[in-house]
Amino acid sequence: MSRIEQQLRERFGARLQIAAPLAELTSFRIGGPADLLLEVENDDELRAAMSAAWRERTPAFCLGAGTNLLISDLGVRGLVIRLGAGLAQLEFDGVHVRAGAAAQFGALVYEAVERGLAGLEFGEGIPGSVGGGLVMNAGAFGGEIARVVRNVHGVTERGESIVLTGADVNFSYRRTDLPPRFVITRVDFELECGNRDQLRARVAELRARRAARQPRGLPNAGSVFKNPPGNFAGRLLEQAGLKGARLGAAAFSSEHANFIVNLGGARAEDVRGLIDLARTRVEKQSGVALEAEVRMVGEWR
């Protein structure tokens, strides 16, 4: 038994899993095992896990809701941490919202709209957690999370709790500038008062727009590439003839070219192969270097 395993076993007992499968914890349904997997329920537990990993020089990675990422077929070395229900609470105080990082982003949008609070309608249909949405500065239909964030609470790689302001995060398009291996535990939002019926109508409109153009029923990780300035990744991919292109059991969606879907039993290497093919073909045809929105995690060949 390794030192890190022994320390975590003493604190968390059977909650610590060894060689734990990760595929079913991701929206892609793809990926190998984690050396160690632990679900934590509060800040204290997260600090204990992160500090133990730091002391033992063990890589630590927070999995979140498992969207917007591709886990290697070989799995993830070190410690993978998931945030449990104790870190998924939503608290409302007027226009101020305290959202646990593990809360579903869609649940936050719904609760805000039902209280007549405006600023998060763009998030209707965005998969994943509040923490994941913050990390990628989630946005759509002209809105983004950066505009409504006040503070970000989390734990550093050394196991220390810190609070960052929205300015500290340094948001940019689909990106944030956070400390290395920083794990978000809570995000504080400041919204605006709005008309609940109008907000509901706006959300219904965006839901219909998503349903009309995004694939349904097959595992995927959302948009594969970021939209380049002044253009759309999906358009460039379709122009390059990639709509429906297949490698193994992975394929670019026939509904929207900027989605890769798992047709059943796809491997991470299949998906990565399609990503590499798309980058090469689009750059050759249009001169645009596509940047991946999907994050690749784990040990790769």
JOVEN-V253057 format. One record per residue. RES is the residue in one small letter. SS is DSSP state (h for helix, s for strand, l for the rest). PHI is phi in radians with two decimals (* if undefined). Layout:
BEGIN
RES;SS;PHI
RES;SS;PHI
END
This chain:
BEGIN
m;l;*
s;l;-1.24
r;h;-1.11
i;h;-1.16
e;h;-1.09
q;h;-1.10
q;h;-1.12
l;h;-1.24
r;h;-1.13
e;h;-1.11
r;h;-1.51
f;h;-1.97
g;h;1.05
a;h;-1.22
r;h;-1.18
l;l;-1.39
q;s;-1.84
i;s;-1.89
a;s;0.85
a;s;-1.48
p;s;-1.09
l;l;-1.99
a;h;-0.93
e;h;-1.28
l;h;-1.68
t;l;-2.10
s;l;-1.24
f;l;-1.34
r;l;1.03
i;l;-2.38
g;l;2.34
g;l;-1.47
p;s;-1.49
a;s;-1.64
d;s;-0.97
l;s;-2.35
l;s;-2.29
l;s;-2.44
e;s;-1.79
v;s;-1.95
e;l;-1.96
n;l;-2.76
d;h;-1.08
d;h;-1.07
e;h;-1.15
l;h;-1.12
r;h;-1.05
a;h;-1.11
a;h;-1.18
m;h;-1.18
s;h;-1.18
a;h;-1.12
a;h;-1.11
w;h;-1.12
r;h;-1.08
e;l;-1.64
r;l;0.94
t;l;-1.83
p;l;-1.02
a;s;-2.22
f;s;-2.37
c;s;-1.64
l;l;-1.37
g;l;1.15
a;l;-1.46
g;l;1.40
t;l;-1.72
n;l;1.07
l;s;-2.56
l;s;-2.20
i;s;-1.62
s;l;-1.01
d;l;-1.08
l;l;-1.43
g;l;1.54
v;s;-2.12
r;s;-1.42
g;s;1.56
l;s;-1.87
v;s;-1.86
i;s;-1.97
r;s;-2.00
l;s;-1.60
g;l;-1.52
a;h;-1.09
g;h;-1.12
l;h;-1.95
a;l;-2.19
q;l;-1.40
l;s;-2.07
e;s;-2.22
f;s;-2.01
d;s;-2.46
g;l;1.12
v;l;-1.55
h;s;-1.70
v;s;-2.23
r;s;-1.92
a;s;-2.04
g;s;-1.06
a;l;-1.08
a;l;-1.50
a;l;-1.12
q;s;-1.22
f;h;-1.02
g;h;-1.09
a;h;-1.15
l;h;-1.09
v;h;-1.04
y;h;-1.06
e;h;-1.11
a;h;-1.12
v;h;-1.09
e;h;-1.13
r;l;-1.67
g;l;1.24
l;s;-1.88
a;s;-1.81
g;l;2.29
l;l;-2.10
e;h;-1.02
f;h;-0.99
g;h;-1.39
e;l;-1.00
g;l;1.55
i;l;-1.31
p;l;-1.35
g;l;1.70
s;s;-1.75
v;h;-1.07
g;h;-1.08
g;h;-1.14
g;h;-1.09
l;h;-1.16
v;h;-1.00
m;l;-1.72
n;l;0.81
a;l;-0.97
g;s;-2.84
a;s;-3.02
f;l;0.90
g;l;1.50
g;s;-2.03
e;s;-2.72
i;h;-1.13
a;h;-0.97
r;h;-1.25
v;h;-2.14
v;s;-1.54
r;s;-1.75
n;s;-2.44
v;s;-2.19
h;s;-1.78
g;s;-3.02
v;s;-2.17
t;l;-1.37
e;l;-1.10
r;l;-1.51
g;l;1.56
e;l;-1.84
s;s;-1.43
i;s;-2.44
v;s;-2.16
l;s;-1.95
t;s;-1.45
g;h;-1.00
a;h;-1.17
d;h;-1.07
v;h;-1.21
n;l;0.98
f;l;-1.17
s;s;-2.53
y;l;-1.06
r;l;0.94
r;s;-2.72
t;l;-2.33
d;l;-1.95
l;l;-1.93
p;l;-1.01
p;l;-0.98
r;l;1.00
f;l;-1.23
v;s;-1.90
i;s;-1.33
t;s;-1.97
r;s;-2.72
v;s;-2.18
d;s;-1.75
f;s;-1.98
e;s;-2.13
l;l;-1.81
e;s;-2.23
c;s;-1.25
g;l;-2.49
n;l;-1.58
r;h;-1.04
d;h;-1.10
q;h;-1.17
l;h;-1.16
r;h;-1.05
a;h;-1.11
r;h;-1.12
v;h;-1.11
a;h;-1.09
e;h;-1.10
l;h;-1.19
r;h;-1.08
a;h;-1.16
r;h;-1.13
r;h;-1.12
a;h;-1.06
a;h;-1.34
r;h;-2.27
q;l;-2.03
p;l;-1.19
r;l;-2.21
g;l;1.59
l;l;-2.14
p;s;-1.03
n;s;-2.72
a;s;-2.06
g;s;1.39
s;s;-1.04
v;l;-1.40
f;s;-2.08
k;l;-1.28
n;l;-1.25
p;l;-1.22
p;l;-0.92
g;l;1.30
n;l;-2.60
f;l;-2.21
a;h;-1.04
g;h;-1.02
r;h;-1.12
l;h;-1.11
l;h;-1.18
e;h;-1.18
q;h;-1.10
a;l;-1.48
g;l;1.35
l;l;-1.67
k;l;-1.07
g;l;1.52
a;l;-1.06
r;s;-2.26
l;s;-2.44
g;l;1.05
a;l;-1.80
a;s;-1.98
a;s;-2.68
f;s;-1.22
s;l;-1.03
s;l;-1.37
e;l;-1.63
h;l;-2.60
a;l;-1.17
n;l;-1.62
f;s;-2.15
i;s;-1.82
v;s;-2.00
n;s;-1.62
l;l;-1.35
g;l;2.26
g;l;1.47
a;l;-1.14
r;l;-1.78
a;h;-1.06
e;h;-1.15
d;h;-1.10
v;h;-1.15
r;h;-1.09
g;h;-1.08
l;h;-1.17
i;h;-1.09
d;h;-1.11
l;h;-1.05
a;h;-1.13
r;h;-1.02
t;h;-1.12
r;h;-1.21
v;h;-1.18
e;h;-1.15
k;h;-1.16
q;h;-1.45
s;h;-2.04
g;l;1.39
v;l;-1.71
a;l;-1.62
l;l;-1.26
e;l;-1.91
a;s;-1.18
e;l;-1.62
v;l;-1.27
r;s;-1.63
m;s;-1.67
v;s;-2.19
g;l;1.92
e;l;-1.70
w;l;-2.00
r;l;-1.25
END
